[in-house]
């Protein structure tokens, strides 16, 4: 019987909070307890003659009514296996010392599609206030990235470009057909290290330390269809979104054999930006969703990618037990958070 309760509560949950299932941002609501989900994501942009692609697969699971976890594996053709050869140049001083400088590199070069690594994410809802047709929730989150790519920009991107960890909070307000969510987090980034000995004397160890960052987003979602639910949870949902995303990040540090290089490119300098990402979403049978959004820069720009940047996602939830054929989907059930209380 408990599995039927989970299924029905989940169906109600996905319908009632559909407009806060944002294409890019996580809401403060948790995945319902005992529900397993999978998400496929694709990201595309044109860098001169090259189409840059990133693909990721994510598994989600509701551990408790307040705690949910995710693990994501990703790959892309954003970078080569090593840092660009022309990233660094050096001059000799009168004393024979090498002085290294880091420069802008050519863009639009072909790169192989490479597996990047894994990202582990946990979210814990610490506050809920539920009213009829509205709620307000706050959650804390943390994620850790094992990604090791030859990322040659200062801005850290934990999903597919750079290693490190992030901690932050999410606040989400839902009122009838409108959802608004604010997310902010602190990213402590790691570094990329490579050792080259062929055609180089002496052998060269290069370490690129990425900048730490503040990550921020404001997401707004509105359910424009249906106007009212009919009680049939196979009813489709169509939602529209506007998400403002961005980062402030510190400058990168590049060292060669423990000698720090001077930076001569904005790609490795401190920066900040805000992007606008309009999007649409289709909720299918209350347990699957298709997302599409397009990103444009509105304040400065990210050097991690070109514009416009296209994001496509598909997510579905699996229920390990089937419902009895005569069990009615429209049976009133409390939301998962109310059950926990």
Wavefront OBJ file of the C-alpha trace (Angstrom):
o trace
v 0.000 0.000 0.000
v 2.830 2.415 0.789
v 4.005 2.191 -2.844
v 0.575 3.295 -4.085
v 0.751 6.242 -1.705
v 4.190 7.183 -3.043
v 2.979 6.980 -6.637
v -0.184 9.011 -6.084
v 1.575 11.593 -3.959
v 4.262 11.910 -6.609
v 1.715 12.385 -9.392
v 0.025 15.114 -7.398
v 3.387 16.657 -6.585
v 4.572 16.801 -10.194
v 1.320 18.427 -11.325
v 0.976 20.937 -8.511
v 4.613 22.078 -8.716
v 5.158 21.645 -12.451
v 6.020 25.285 -13.074
v 8.881 25.137 -10.533
v 10.614 22.286 -12.367
v 12.935 24.831 -13.934
v 14.959 23.896 -17.050
v 18.261 25.168 -15.596
v 17.865 25.726 -11.851
v 16.983 23.336 -9.047
v 13.872 24.228 -6.963
v 13.864 24.110 -3.163
v 11.362 21.230 -3.304
v 12.837 17.748 -2.985
v 12.292 14.655 -5.094
v 9.553 12.657 -3.263
v 10.811 9.888 -0.994
v 11.456 6.598 -2.763
v 11.160 8.048 -6.281
v 13.956 7.447 -8.802
v 14.445 9.771 -11.729
v 16.692 10.052 -14.763
v 17.566 13.149 -16.755
v 19.361 13.533 -20.066
v 20.802 16.940 -20.948
v 22.331 18.422 -24.059
v 23.980 21.813 -24.543
v 24.975 23.310 -27.887
v 26.538 26.508 -29.207
v 28.421 27.558 -32.315
v 32.068 28.581 -31.920
v 32.887 29.908 -35.371
v 32.948 26.794 -37.595
v 32.757 24.337 -34.669
v 29.561 23.141 -32.990
v 30.374 22.683 -29.302
v 28.379 19.940 -27.596
v 27.945 18.769 -24.030
v 25.876 15.735 -23.038
v 25.106 14.554 -19.522
v 23.048 11.836 -17.867
v 21.763 12.312 -14.324
v 20.171 9.986 -11.781
v 17.978 11.491 -8.999
v 16.613 9.831 -5.893
v 14.450 10.944 -2.964
v 16.196 9.553 0.143
v 13.690 11.079 2.549
v 10.842 13.570 2.199
v 13.423 16.355 2.678
v 16.668 14.947 1.277
v 17.317 14.169 -2.389
v 20.561 13.248 -4.134
v 21.848 13.314 -7.713
v 24.830 11.986 -9.629
v 25.694 13.252 -13.118
v 28.138 11.952 -15.709
v 29.096 14.361 -18.510
v 31.214 14.678 -21.624
v 31.896 17.394 -24.190
v 34.065 18.587 -27.055
v 34.848 21.886 -25.321
v 38.561 21.179 -24.840
v 41.474 19.076 -25.998
v 43.270 16.539 -23.803
v 45.994 19.099 -22.939
v 46.092 22.868 -22.537
v 46.731 24.778 -25.779
v 50.408 24.935 -26.747
v 50.132 28.667 -27.416
v 48.557 29.446 -24.051
v 52.018 30.227 -22.675
v 55.117 31.929 -23.978
v 58.349 32.798 -22.192
v 61.246 35.208 -22.396
v 64.720 34.963 -20.917
v 66.106 37.482 -18.466
v 69.743 38.510 -18.368
v 70.264 36.110 -15.480
v 68.916 33.196 -17.550
v 65.551 32.981 -15.766
v 62.379 32.248 -17.729
v 59.489 34.713 -17.508
v 56.163 33.107 -18.496
v 53.016 34.817 -19.780
v 49.542 33.404 -20.441
v 47.767 34.672 -23.552
v 44.545 34.369 -25.497
v 44.373 31.238 -27.656
v 42.775 30.632 -31.071
v 39.089 29.737 -30.941
v 37.021 27.486 -33.171
v 39.538 24.619 -33.235
v 38.257 21.037 -33.570
v 38.427 18.984 -30.358
v 37.499 15.349 -29.678
v 34.423 14.473 -27.641
v 35.788 13.413 -24.225
v 34.299 12.018 -21.038
v 34.651 14.756 -18.417
v 33.794 13.116 -15.066
v 31.138 12.963 -12.370
v 29.227 15.521 -10.330
v 27.611 14.573 -6.988
v 24.792 16.738 -5.624
v 22.685 16.709 -2.441
v 19.772 18.979 -1.470
v 18.075 19.193 1.933
v 14.857 21.139 2.467
v 15.064 23.015 5.777
v 11.816 25.035 5.693
v 8.311 24.602 4.286
v 5.181 26.688 4.590
v 2.212 25.305 2.636
v -1.103 26.995 1.957
v -3.845 26.246 -0.513
v -2.394 26.719 -4.020
v 0.831 28.159 -2.640
v 3.952 27.261 -0.726
v 7.334 28.666 0.267
v 10.386 26.447 0.692
v 14.069 26.854 1.487
v 16.743 24.240 0.883
v 20.489 23.914 1.326
v 22.588 22.197 -1.310
v 26.128 21.002 -1.908
v 27.799 19.469 -4.914
v 31.232 18.033 -5.658
v 32.816 17.661 -9.081
v 35.508 15.185 -10.134
v 35.631 16.646 -13.663
v 39.145 16.877 -15.100
v 39.189 18.727 -18.424
v 41.859 20.949 -19.972
v 39.639 23.949 -19.263
v 41.504 27.148 -20.209
v 39.215 29.859 -18.782
v 39.116 31.340 -15.259
v 35.390 30.729 -14.755
v 34.727 27.382 -13.025
v 31.940 25.172 -14.383
v 31.502 22.138 -12.151
v 29.141 20.202 -14.402
v 31.546 19.533 -17.253
v 34.651 21.771 -17.211
v 36.387 22.013 -13.837
v 36.704 20.215 -10.471
v 35.766 21.640 -7.072
v 32.773 21.941 -4.783
v 29.852 24.308 -4.206
v 27.597 25.054 -1.241
v 24.540 27.296 -1.269
v 20.828 27.739 -0.692
v 17.617 27.847 -2.711
v 14.391 29.708 -1.875
v 11.273 28.947 -3.948
v 7.834 30.549 -3.786
v 4.842 29.048 -5.603
v 1.545 30.960 -5.910
v -1.116 29.239 -8.007
v 0.375 29.201 -11.536
v 3.511 31.270 -10.837
v 6.791 30.042 -9.327
v 9.813 32.175 -8.425
v 13.106 30.736 -7.212
v 16.381 32.313 -6.076
v 19.606 30.316 -5.931
v 23.031 31.418 -4.768
v 26.145 29.427 -4.014
v 29.877 29.664 -3.397
v 32.181 27.632 -5.650
v 35.592 26.597 -4.377
v 37.365 25.503 -7.515
v 40.329 23.200 -7.941
v 42.983 23.075 -10.679
v 44.131 21.306 -13.831
v 47.681 19.982 -13.950
v 49.642 18.568 -16.871
v 53.192 17.297 -17.316
v 54.929 17.589 -20.682
v 58.346 16.192 -21.519
v 58.265 15.547 -25.266
v 59.910 18.299 -27.363
v 60.377 20.388 -24.204
v 63.557 20.857 -22.236
v 63.514 20.958 -19.331
v 60.284 18.978 -18.749
v 57.389 21.270 -17.932
v 54.648 20.983 -15.314
v 51.814 23.455 -15.875
v 49.127 24.078 -13.245
v 46.067 26.178 -14.006
v 44.201 27.128 -10.811
v 40.666 28.294 -11.597
v 39.042 31.210 -9.814
v 36.586 30.758 -6.962
v 33.111 32.041 -7.754
v 29.708 33.199 -6.561
v 26.946 31.505 -8.537
v 23.498 33.153 -8.742
v 20.221 32.682 -10.564
v 16.656 33.998 -10.514
v 14.107 31.668 -12.123
v 10.486 32.483 -12.959
v 8.029 29.862 -14.209
v 4.390 30.172 -15.250
v 1.918 27.411 -16.128
v -0.038 28.657 -19.123
v -1.822 25.338 -19.814
v -4.005 23.984 -18.367
v -5.743 26.884 -16.715
v -7.218 24.468 -14.156
v -6.540 20.806 -13.503
v -9.360 18.453 -14.428
v -8.367 15.783 -11.900
v -6.832 13.568 -14.568
v -3.116 13.430 -13.878
v -2.374 12.264 -17.427
v -3.268 15.826 -18.425
v -0.360 17.593 -20.160
v 1.238 20.748 -18.751
v 2.898 23.525 -20.726
v 5.046 26.006 -18.837
v 7.072 29.062 -19.848
v 10.196 30.279 -18.080
v 12.652 33.106 -17.785
v 15.835 32.316 -15.907
v 18.575 34.840 -15.170
v 21.856 33.067 -14.489
v 25.386 34.244 -13.859
v 28.581 34.188 -11.844
v 31.178 36.423 -10.321
v 34.528 34.659 -10.446
v 38.111 35.421 -9.501
v 41.055 35.372 -11.856
v 42.963 32.199 -12.659
v 46.576 31.523 -11.724
v 48.913 29.758 -14.138
v 52.286 28.421 -13.005
v 55.022 26.635 -14.946
v 57.523 24.626 -12.889
v 56.423 26.689 -9.870
v 56.992 29.993 -11.717
v 53.775 32.068 -11.811
v 52.898 33.435 -15.252
v 51.539 36.910 -15.885
v 48.022 36.972 -17.366
v 47.398 38.735 -20.691
v 43.918 37.551 -21.661
v 40.426 38.315 -20.318
v 39.669 34.575 -20.498
v 41.832 34.095 -17.393
v 40.995 37.331 -15.595
v 38.371 38.102 -12.951
v 34.896 38.666 -14.344
v 31.134 38.596 -13.891
v 28.081 38.321 -16.095
v 24.315 37.768 -16.240
v 22.556 35.727 -18.917
v 18.845 35.631 -19.764
v 17.451 32.183 -20.616
v 13.855 32.064 -21.918
v 12.493 28.535 -22.034
v 9.500 26.270 -22.522
v 8.548 22.947 -20.950
v 6.163 20.094 -21.654
v 5.054 17.863 -18.762
v 3.864 14.452 -20.013
v 1.640 12.117 -17.948
v 2.770 13.850 -14.747
v 6.096 12.000 -14.564
v 8.122 13.108 -17.614
v 9.235 16.496 -18.893
v 10.898 17.999 -21.957
v 12.761 21.324 -21.584
v 14.177 23.744 -24.112
v 15.875 27.055 -23.295
v 18.125 29.524 -25.101
v 20.713 31.710 -23.352
v 21.701 35.285 -24.280
v 24.076 37.631 -22.448
v 22.558 40.812 -21.044
v 25.384 42.050 -18.764
v 28.964 41.290 -19.806
v 29.385 37.701 -20.996
v 30.763 34.325 -20.074
v 33.999 33.273 -21.777
v 33.101 29.618 -21.168
v 30.843 29.568 -24.219
v 29.539 31.520 -27.194
v 25.997 32.873 -27.617
v 23.261 31.904 -28.130
v 23.596 28.714 -26.110
v 20.890 26.052 -26.425
v 19.903 23.715 -23.596
v 17.719 20.649 -24.118
v 16.600 18.232 -21.405
v 14.406 15.202 -20.892
v 13.558 13.880 -17.430
v 11.416 10.983 -16.282
v 10.603 9.321 -12.967
v 10.407 5.598 -12.365
v 8.053 3.929 -9.898
v 9.289 0.532 -8.833
v 5.806 -0.852 -8.048
v 2.860 -0.797 -10.434
v -0.541 0.482 -9.384
v -3.564 -1.792 -9.244
v -5.588 -1.425 -12.468
v -8.690 -0.215 -10.641
v -6.907 2.340 -8.472
v -8.096 5.833 -9.394
v -5.485 8.468 -10.106
v -7.711 11.289 -8.971
v -8.003 10.001 -5.378
v -7.201 13.036 -3.199
v -3.800 12.735 -1.556
v -1.725 15.183 0.496
v 1.523 16.469 -0.953
v 4.645 14.515 0.019
v 5.780 17.242 2.410
v 2.443 17.159 4.224
v 2.631 13.382 4.579
v 6.014 13.742 6.261
v 4.476 15.998 8.856
l 1 2 3 4 5 6 7 8 9 10 11 12 13 14 15 16 17 18 19 20 21 22 23 24 25 26 27 28 29 30 31 32 33 34 35 36 37 38 39 40 41 42 43 44 45 46 47 48 49 50 51 52 53 54 55 56 57 58 59 60 61 62 63 64 65 66 67 68 69 70 71 72 73 74 75 76 77 78 79 80 81 82 83 84 85 86 87 88 89 90 91 92 93 94 95 96 97 98 99 100 101 102 103 104 105 106 107 108 109 110 111 112 113 114 115 116 117 118 119 120 121 122 123 124 125 126 127 128 129 130 131 132 133 134 135 136 137 138 139 140 141 142 143 144 145 146 147 148 149 150 151 152 153 154 155 156 157 158 159 160 161 162 163 164 165 166 167 168 169 170 171 172 173 174 175 176 177 178 179 180 181 182 183 184 185 186 187 188 189 190 191 192 193 194 195 196 197 198 199 200 201 202 203 204 205 206 207 208 209 210 211 212 213 214 215 216 217 218 219 220 221 222 223 224 225 226 227 228 229 230 231 232 233 234 235 236 237 238 239 240 241 242 243 244 245 246 247 248 249 250 251 252 253 254 255 256 257 258 259 260 261 262 263 264 265 266 267 268 269 270 271 272 273 274 275 276 277 278 279 280 281 282 283 284 285 286 287 288 289 290 291 292 293 294 295 296 297 298 299 300 301 302 303 304 305 306 307 308 309 310 311 312 313 314 315 316 317 318 319 320 321 322 323 324 325 326 327 328 329 330 331 332 333 334 335 336 337 338 339 340 341
